[in-house]
């Protein structure tokens, strides 16, 4: 770990622009004056070095971090573990970057200044508890469900141009029943024959469908176990199943206290009621 000079008594604010391999950090004073910026590797060694470097300039009040749900997730967890207040900062939009140009130092200073000006207030998810486990399993299961739907669509598309005998054999079958029937097909070794190659292709897709279905079922059981461990009362609510409960817990995160009201949860989910309740104008008669 790198050594930095002894911290001064002045108060400072930090900002970090995050990337896949490196993070660019900046420090500003409480009066807004920019002090310094520097790049660090996005690694277990780089995170404490970044924090030590920031603290070498004074008493660190908070750090604005871009992408706390992506490239900045690990850094945010490290800072929170060191009792540093972390604030989530939105990345500059593309219009700003086209106007001002892309610059890692500017982005990191902008992150610090957004926290200093109280423009950024969101507290990121900690990602250190059972809810994070639910999130990753829910994400994988959702991808598997999407893949299974794609396999069924491909099966049906292949059948459109398949030989008439094969189409008639599988006529009227949909979804899982179609996949099971295709799995039972036994093509001959003569794959130069379009009928046999069609059978082989259908059986390949049906095998994928069966494999991913097993994966979906396994992930479901794992999710149910974790949800019962985290919030068993959720599954007791009428209309709330494993999928809905997993999404609710994922949205709240491991630190639901960051959502201070029902309104903040609604805003996070994009379902806030409109502030303007003015009735629409009546059409002219």
C-alpha positions in Angstrom: 0.0 0.0 0.0 1.4 3.4 -1.0 2.3 5.9 1.7 0.9 9.4 1.7 1.7 12.5 3.7 -0.1 13.1 7.1 -3.7 14.4 6.6 -4.3 18.1 7.2 -7.2 19.4 9.3 -9.0 21.0 6.4 -12.2 19.4 5.2 -12.4 17.9 1.7 -14.8 16.2 -0.7 -13.9 13.4 -3.0 -15.2 12.3 -6.4 -14.5 9.3 -8.6 -15.1 8.5 -12.2 -15.2 4.7 -12.6 -14.1 2.5 -15.4 -13.5 -1.3 -15.9 -9.8 -1.3 -15.2 -9.0 2.1 -13.6 -10.8 4.7 -11.5 -9.9 8.4 -11.6 -10.2 10.3 -8.3 -10.3 14.0 -7.5 -10.3 16.1 -4.3 -11.9 19.5 -3.8 -12.1 21.8 -0.8 -15.3 22.7 0.9 -15.1 26.2 -0.8 -15.1 24.5 -4.2 -11.4 24.9 -5.0 -10.0 21.9 -6.9 -7.0 20.4 -5.2 -5.7 17.3 -7.1 -6.7 14.4 -9.2 -5.1 11.0 -9.9 -5.7 7.6 -11.5 -5.8 4.3 -9.6 -6.2 0.7 -10.6 -9.6 -0.8 -10.0 -8.2 -3.6 -7.8 -8.2 -4.7 -4.1 -4.8 -2.9 -3.8 -6.0 0.2 -5.7 -9.0 0.9 -3.5 -7.2 1.5 -0.3 -4.5 3.4 -2.1 -7.2 5.7 -3.5 -8.7 6.3 -0.1 -5.4 6.9 1.6 -4.5 9.4 -1.2 -7.8 11.3 -0.6 -7.3 11.4 3.1 -3.8 12.8 2.7 -5.4 16.1 1.7 -7.6 16.5 4.8 -10.6 15.2 6.6 -12.8 13.4 4.0 -16.5 14.3 4.4 -17.9 12.2 1.6 -17.1 10.7 -1.8 -19.2 10.9 -4.9 -18.8 7.8 -7.0 -20.1 7.2 -10.5 -21.7 3.9 -11.4 -22.1 2.4 -8.0 -24.2 -0.3 -9.5 -21.6 -1.2 -12.2 -17.9 -0.4 -12.4 -18.0 1.5 -9.1 -19.7 -1.2 -7.0 -16.6 -2.7 -5.5 -15.1 0.7 -4.7 -18.3 1.8 -3.1 -18.3 -1.3 -0.9 -14.7 -0.7 0.2 -15.4 3.0 1.0 -18.5 2.1 3.0 -16.5 -0.6 4.9 -14.0 2.1 5.9 -16.9 4.3 7.3 -16.8 6.8 4.4 -20.1 8.4 3.3 -20.6 7.3 -0.3 -23.0 9.2 -2.6 -24.1 7.9 -6.0 -23.4 10.3 -8.8 -25.0 10.1 -12.3 -22.6 10.0 -15.2 -22.6 13.2 -17.3 -25.1 12.8 -20.1 -23.9 12.5 -23.7 -24.9 16.0 -24.7 -22.6 17.5 -22.0 -19.8 15.3 -23.1 -20.2 16.3 -26.7 -20.2 20.0 -25.7 -17.3 19.8 -23.2 -15.4 16.7 -24.3 -14.7 13.5 -22.5 -12.2 13.9 -19.7 -11.6 11.6 -16.7 -10.2 14.4 -14.5 -13.2 16.6 -15.3 -15.6 13.8 -14.6 -14.1 13.0 -11.2 -14.1 16.7 -10.2 -17.7 17.0 -11.4 -18.6 14.0 -9.1 -17.1 15.7 -6.1 -18.7 19.1 -6.9 -22.1 17.4 -7.4 -21.9 16.1 -3.8 -20.6 19.4 -2.5 -23.4 21.4 -4.1 -26.0 18.8 -2.8 -27.0 17.9 -6.3 -26.2 14.3 -5.7 -27.9 12.7 -2.6 -28.6 9.1 -3.5 -27.2 6.5 -1.1 -26.0 3.5 -3.1 -26.8 -0.1 -2.2 -24.3 -1.7 0.1 -24.3 -5.0 -1.8 -22.9 -7.0 1.2 -25.9 -9.1 2.4 -28.4 -11.7 1.4 -30.2 -9.3 -0.9 -27.2 -9.1 -3.2 -27.2 -12.8 -3.4 -30.9 -12.6 -4.4 -30.1 -10.0 -7.0 -27.5 -12.1 -8.8 -29.5 -15.3 -8.8 -32.6 -13.4 -9.9 -30.6 -11.8 -12.8 -29.4 -15.2 -14.0 -32.8 -16.8 -13.7 -34.4 -14.0 -15.7 -31.8 -14.4 -18.5 -32.5 -18.2 -18.5 -36.2 -17.6 -18.9 -35.5 -15.2 -21.8 -33.3 -17.8 -23.4 -35.9 -20.6 -23.0 -38.5 -18.4 -24.8 -36.0 -17.8 -27.6 -35.5 -21.6 -28.0 -39.2 -22.1 -28.4 -39.4 -19.4 -31.0 -36.5 -21.0 -32.9 -38.2 -24.4 -32.8 -41.4 -22.9 -34.2 -39.5 -21.0 -36.9 -37.6 -24.1 -38.0 -40.9 -26.0 -38.3 -42.2 -23.5 -40.8 -39.7 -24.7 -43.4 -39.3 -28.3 -42.3 -40.4 -31.2 -44.5 -44.2 -31.8 -44.5 -44.0 -35.1 -42.8 -42.1 -33.6 -39.8 -44.5 -30.6 -39.7 -47.5 -32.9 -39.6 -45.9 -35.1 -36.9 -45.5 -32.1 -34.6 -48.6 -30.2 -35.6 -50.6 -28.6 -32.8 -47.8 -28.8 -30.2 -46.7 -25.6 -28.4 -44.2 -24.6 -25.7 -42.9 -27.4 -23.5 -44.9 -30.1 -25.2 -43.3 -29.2 -28.5 -39.8 -29.2 -26.9 -40.4 -32.6 -25.4 -41.6 -34.0 -28.7 -38.5 -32.6 -30.5 -36.2 -34.1 -27.8 -37.6 -37.5 -28.7 -36.7 -37.2 -32.4 -34.0 -39.6 -33.6 -32.3 -38.4 -36.7 -30.3 -40.9 -38.8 -26.6 -40.5 -39.6 -27.5 -39.2 -43.1 -27.5 -35.5 -42.3 -27.3 -34.6 -46.0 -31.0 -35.5 -46.1 -32.9 -32.2 -45.2 -35.4 -34.2 -43.2 -32.7 -35.7 -41.0 -30.8 -32.5 -40.5 -34.1 -30.8 -39.6 -34.7 -33.4 -36.9 -31.1 -33.0 -35.6 -31.5 -29.2 -35.4 -34.9 -29.5 -33.6 -33.4 -32.0 -31.1 -30.4 -29.6 -30.4 -32.8 -26.8 -29.6 -35.0 -29.1 -27.5 -31.9 -30.2 -25.5 -31.0 -26.6 -24.8 -34.6 -26.0 -23.7 -34.5 -28.9 -21.3 -31.1 -27.8 -19.9 -32.1 -24.2 -19.3 -35.4 -25.4 -17.7 -33.5 -27.3 -15.1 -31.4 -24.2 -14.5 -34.5 -22.1 -14.1 -36.1 -24.5 -11.6 -32.9 -24.8 -9.6 -32.5 -21.0 -9.4 -36.2 -20.8 -8.3 -35.6 -23.1 -5.3 -32.4 -21.2 -4.4 -34.2 -17.8 -4.6 -37.1 -19.1 -2.5 -34.7 -20.3 0.2 -32.9 -16.9 0.3 -36.2 -14.9 0.4 -37.5 -17.0 3.3 -34.2 -16.3 5.0 -34.3 -12.5 4.3 -38.0 -11.6 4.5 -40.4 -14.6 4.9 -43.4 -12.3 5.4 -43.2 -11.2 1.8 -44.2 -14.6 0.5 -47.2 -14.6 2.8 -48.7 -11.6 1.0 -51.4 -12.5 -1.4 -50.2 -12.1 -5.0 -46.5 -11.9 -4.1 -44.5 -14.9 -5.3 -40.8 -15.7 -5.6 -40.3 -13.6 -8.7 -42.1 -10.5 -7.3 -40.4 -10.8 -3.9 -37.0 -11.1 -5.4 -37.5 -8.0 -7.5 -38.8 -6.0 -4.5 -35.8 -7.0 -2.4 -33.4 -6.3 -5.2 -34.9 -2.8 -5.6 -34.6 -2.0 -1.9 -31.1 -3.5 -1.5 -29.4 -4.6 1.7 -29.8 -1.2 3.2 -33.5 -0.3 2.7 -33.2 2.5 5.2 -31.8 4.6 2.3 -35.5 4.7 1.1 -37.0 7.1 3.7 -40.6 7.0 2.5 -43.0 5.2 0.2 -42.6 8.2 -2.1 -38.9 7.6 -2.5 -39.5 3.9 -3.3 -42.1 5.0 -5.9 -39.6 7.4 -7.4 -37.0 4.7 -7.6 -39.4 2.4 -9.4 -40.6 5.1 -11.7 -44.2 5.0 -10.6 -44.5 8.3 -8.8 -47.8 10.1 -9.1 -47.8 13.2 -11.2 -47.3 16.4 -9.2 -49.5 18.4 -11.6 -53.1 17.2 -11.0 -54.7 19.9 -13.2 -57.6 18.3 -15.0 -57.3 18.0 -18.8 -59.0 20.8 -20.8 -62.5 20.0 -22.0 -62.9 19.6 -25.7 -64.6 22.5 -27.5 -68.2 21.8 -28.5 
